[in-house]
Amino acid sequence: TLFVFLFSLASIQLAAQTNHSSANEVQSLLGELREIHTPQGIDILDQIVLNGAKQWISIRGRDKANPVLLILHGGPASPLLPVSWAFQTPWEEFFTV
């Protein structure tokens, strides 16, 4: 699964370089790769208020019954959400992240 995902990312990057695809097209392709296709899966991105500050929470996994893996990022000015797909996708097969 990880190999297929990484191969797909490499293919998208190559297509973007050779066809001069727009950033929106590449983002769309990455979004399609990240879709959860299992009926028991979960994919939530929601804004919450925590101690008076707006925060984003992402809950993803191929099976809601899998154990929960909680990831807390490193603090202010160190957001992981924009790059989490790079390491999180393989975990989503075995955990609800």
C-alpha positions in Angstrom: 0.0 0.0 0.0 2.8 2.4 0.9 4.6 1.6 -2.4 1.5 2.3 -4.4 0.9 5.6 -2.6 4.5 6.8 -3.1 4.5 5.7 -6.7 1.3 7.6 -7.3 2.8 10.7 -5.7 5.9 10.5 -7.9 3.6 10.1 -10.9 1.7 13.2 -9.9 4.9 15.2 -9.4 6.2 14.1 -12.8 2.9 15.0 -14.5 3.0 18.4 -12.9 6.5 19.0 -14.1 6.0 17.7 -17.7 2.5 19.0 -18.4 2.8 22.2 -16.4 -0.3 21.3 -14.4 -1.6 23.9 -12.1 -1.3 23.6 -8.3 -5.1 23.1 -8.2 -4.9 20.0 -10.5 -2.1 18.5 -8.4 -4.0 19.2 -5.1 -7.1 17.6 -6.7 -5.1 14.4 -7.6 -3.7 14.2 -4.1 -7.1 14.6 -2.7 -8.4 11.7 -4.8 -5.5 9.5 -3.6 -6.3 10.4 0.1 -10.0 9.5 -0.2 -11.2 6.9 2.3 -13.1 4.3 0.2 -14.1 1.9 2.9 -17.7 1.9 4.2 -16.4 1.6 7.8 -13.9 4.4 7.3 -13.8 7.9 8.7 -12.6 11.2 7.3 -13.4 14.3 9.3 -11.8 17.8 9.1 -13.4 20.2 11.5 -12.7 23.5 13.2 -13.1 23.5 17.0 -12.6 26.1 19.7 -10.1 25.1 22.3 -9.4 27.5 25.2 -10.9 30.3 23.2 -8.7 29.7 20.1 -9.8 28.2 16.8 -8.1 24.9 16.1 -8.4 22.3 13.3 -8.9 18.6 14.1 -8.5 15.8 11.6 -9.8 12.3 12.2 -9.0 9.7 9.5 -8.9 5.9 9.1 -10.0 3.1 7.0 -11.9 1.4 9.9 -13.4 3.3 12.8 -13.0 0.2 14.9 -9.2 0.4 14.7 -7.3 1.6 17.8 -6.9 5.4 18.0 -3.5 7.0 17.4 -3.4 10.6 18.7 -0.9 12.9 17.2 -0.2 16.3 18.8 2.0 18.6 16.8 5.0 20.5 18.2 3.3 23.7 19.2 2.8 27.2 17.7 4.3 27.8 14.3 4.8 24.1 13.8 1.6 22.8 12.1 1.5 19.3 10.8 -1.8 19.2 9.1 -0.6 20.5 5.7 2.1 17.8 5.5 0.5 15.0 7.6 -0.5 13.1 4.4 3.2 12.3 3.8 3.6 10.1 6.9 0.0 9.5 8.1 -1.6 7.7 5.1 0.0 4.3 5.8 -1.0 4.5 9.5 -4.6 5.0 8.6 -4.9 1.4 7.5 -4.2 0.2 11.0 -5.3 3.1 13.2 -7.9 5.9 13.5 -5.5 8.8 13.4 
